[in-house]
Amino acid sequence: MTEKQDVERTLELNHSQSREIEARSLWGDAFRRLVRSKTSLLGLGIFMLFVFAAIFGLALSPYDYLRQDLYALEQGPSWAHPFGTDELGRDFLTRIIAGARTALFVGVFVTILQVGSGVLIGATAAYLGGWIDTLLMWTVDTILSFPHFLLAVFINATLENPIEDAMIAVAERTGWQWANNTVYIDYVVVFGALAMVGWGPIARLVRGQILSLRAQDFILSAEAVGVRTPRIVLRHLLPNALGPVIVAATAGFGSIVLAESSLSFLGIGIQPPGASWGAMITENMGVWRERPHLVAVPGITLSLIVFAANFLGDGLNDALNPRSRQ
């Protein structure tokens, strides 16, 4: 083993040990601060209930969210149907649970796409600098200059036909009939539209975090002994920028769910036979005077999830904010 490798190994060992101690202190303090916040606990409770309903709700429900009962059309709330039934005789509570599954699926998948893209682009721009940084940040500024939702509507409308044609072609060539399913096509279009408009803030956040970390002594020491750039980014920079990214992703989850429901409300998101809270509101707008709960229930449920994500995001921000630590 060469002297350079010895220095590099010693440097990484010392830094990893100090980082482990600091991380235990940081996350321990953050957790204690989080559980002391009533609004954060409220948001966490609502969010966990939402996740449980989305994952297990349909299995526990005695009804199929697509099953039509011609003998139970437009019934009001009852013990058998707590939220009543819609104009096709479908149990509305089960429909709400199916909408929660859609919201969770879209929220998690789009968050992964946005965070993955934002972290990769932000880290690349910050560490390489120069014309690459200028080009990537110009792209971010250009995307952020447009209203996010209007840009998502435009991208959704633009991508819908090409993606549909591509998935139908895949189904014909491979025999994968699921690719010809309109619900899956809707999902892919919504994923693409929301992911393309939401990675910019994450990229800017990661870039700022890494630029501030690059001047730290442990990064300068790693560069001095010849540690490779990918190793510095993956082992030292990104782990130290993780906290703000988690906060941004949690707070952004509610915005993603709201955007998906808004697209579905306009008829360009998840459409029947898929279940979306936004589409449910659209379907029942014609009877909201006679049966207001068919519009109010999905609207209130959507609002609760958005508020819960915001409460939890604010709580995580306060808990992980180093300036509030004593």
HULINFEN-V819073 format. One record per pair of residues at least 24 apart in sequence whose C-alpha atoms are under 8 Angstrom apart, sorted by the first residue. I is the first residue (numbers start at 1). GAP is how many residues later the second one is. D is the distance in whole Angstrom. If there is no record, write none. Layout:
BEGIN
I_GAP_D + I_GAP_D
END
This chain:
BEGIN
4_221_6 + 7_218_7 + 8_214_7 + 8_217_6 + 8_218_8 + 8_219_7 + 11_207_8 + 11_210_8 + 11_211_7 + 15_203_7 + 26_294_7 + 27_293_8 + 29_290_7 + 29_296_8 + 30_286_8 + 30_289_4 + 30_290_5 + 31_288_7 + 33_285_8 + 33_286_5 + 34_281_6 + 34_282_7 + 34_284_8 + 34_285_6 + 37_278_7 + 39_272_6 + 39_273_8 + 39_276_7 + 40_271_5 + 40_272_5 + 40_274_7 + 40_275_5 + 40_276_8 + 41_271_8 + 42_266_7 + 42_269_8 + 43_264_7 + 43_265_4 + 43_266_6 + 43_267_8 + 43_268_5 + 43_269_5 + 44_264_7 + 44_265_8 + 44_268_6 + 46_258_8 + 46_259_7 + 46_262_6 + 47_258_7 + 47_261_6 + 47_262_7 + 50_50_7 + 50_255_8 + 51_49_8 + 51_53_7 + 53_44_6 + 53_47_7 + 53_48_8 + 54_43_6 + 54_44_7 + 54_45_8 + 54_46_5 + 54_47_4 + 54_48_8 + 54_50_7 + 55_46_7 + 57_37_8 + 57_40_6 + 57_41_8 + 58_36_7 + 58_39_7 + 58_40_7 + 61_33_7 + 63_28_7 + 63_31_7 + 64_27_8 + 64_30_7 + 65_25_6 + 65_26_7 + 65_27_8 + 65_29_5 + 65_30_5 + 65_33_7 + 66_24_7 + 66_29_8 + 66_207_7 + 83_210_8 + 83_211_8 + 86_208_8 + 92_202_8 + 95_180_7 + 96_179_8 + 96_181_7 + 96_202_7 + 98_177_6 + 98_178_8 + 99_176_5 + 99_177_5 + 99_178_5 + 100_176_8 + 100_177_8 + 102_173_7 + 102_174_6 + 103_154_6 + 103_157_8 + 103_173_7 + 104_153_8 + 106_81_8 + 106_85_7 + 106_150_8 + 106_151_7 + 106_154_8 + 107_146_6 + 107_147_8 + 107_149_6 + 107_150_6 + 108_145_8 + 109_82_7 + 110_81_6 + 110_84_7 + 110_85_6 + 110_146_7 + 111_84_8 + 111_138_6 + 111_141_8 + 111_142_7 + 111_145_8 + 113_82_6 + 113_86_8 + 114_81_5 + 114_82_8 + 114_84_6 + 114_85_4 + 114_88_7 + 115_84_6 + 115_87_6 + 115_130_8 + 115_134_7 + 117_82_6 + 117_86_8 + 118_81_5 + 118_82_6 + 118_83_7 + 118_84_5 + 118_85_4 + 118_86_8 + 118_88_7 + 119_83_7 + 119_84_6 + 119_87_6 + 120_83_8 + 121_82_6 + 122_80_7 + 122_81_4 + 122_82_6 + 122_83_7 + 122_84_5 + 122_85_4 + 123_80_8 + 123_83_6 + 123_84_6 + 123_87_7 + 123_110_7 + 123_115_8 + 125_82_7 + 126_81_5 + 126_82_7 + 126_84_6 + 126_85_6 + 127_83_7 + 127_84_7 + 127_106_8 + 137_67_8 + 140_60_5 + 140_61_8 + 140_63_8 + 140_64_8 + 141_59_8 + 143_54_7 + 143_57_7 + 144_53_8 + 144_56_7 + 148_49_6 + 148_50_8 + 149_110_7 + 151_46_7 + 152_41_5 + 152_42_6 + 152_44_8 + 152_45_6 + 153_40_8 + 153_110_7 + 153_115_8 + 155_38_5 + 156_33_6 + 156_34_7 + 156_36_8 + 156_37_5 + 156_112_7 + 156_113_8 + 157_111_7 + 159_30_6 + 159_34_8 + 160_26_8 + 160_29_6 + 163_25_8 + 163_26_7 + 183_87_7 + 183_88_7 + 183_89_8 + 183_90_7 + 183_91_6 + 186_83_6 + 186_84_5 + 186_85_7 + 187_82_8 + 187_83_7 + 189_80_8 + 190_70_7 + 190_79_6 + 190_80_8 + 194_62_7 + 194_65_8 + 194_66_8 + 202_43_7 + 202_46_7 + 205_39_8 + 205_40_7 + 206_35_7 + 206_39_7 + 209_32_6 + 210_27_6 + 210_28_8 + 210_31_7 + 213_24_7 + 243_77_7 + 244_73_7 + 244_76_8 + 247_66_5 + 247_67_8 + 247_69_6 + 247_70_6 + 248_65_7 + 250_59_6 + 250_60_8 + 250_62_7 + 250_63_5 + 251_58_5 + 251_59_5 + 251_61_7 + 251_62_4 + 251_63_7 + 252_57_8 + 253_53_8 + 253_56_6 + 254_51_6 + 254_52_4 + 254_53_7 + 254_54_8 + 254_55_5 + 254_56_7 + 255_51_7 + 257_45_8 + 257_49_7 + 258_44_7 + 258_48_7 + 277_25_7
END
